[in-house]
């Protein structure tokens, strides 16, 4: 398994439940393929450095979300493909991380597993 960080730039006007649904779908996909969601961070809404044209609108503000996953590279491609055509996601960027997160840091995978099991 490889540790990846996926940084999402999400439309600031997108409703919270819709964003949560996107993240839960990605988490379920990773967990169903023997992966692990290690950390989930909401960095809040920030002003963009330049206008992003998406869905026939110019976006100047966006919400940034970071998701850390342990997954096989094939699973990462599936997660990226599921997010690529989502209208709420303006941009996404994936980083391969060489270090490991401590178990007690951030949003633990146990909590995500429980939430994904309840949602399924």
Buried (B, 14 or more C-beta within 10 A) or exposed (E): EBBBBBBBBBBBEBEEEEBEBBBBBBBBBBBEBEBBBBBBBBEEEEEBEEEBEBEEEEBEEBBBBBBBBBBBEEBBEBBBEEBEEBEBBBBBEBEEEEEEBEEEEBBBBEEBBEBBEEEE
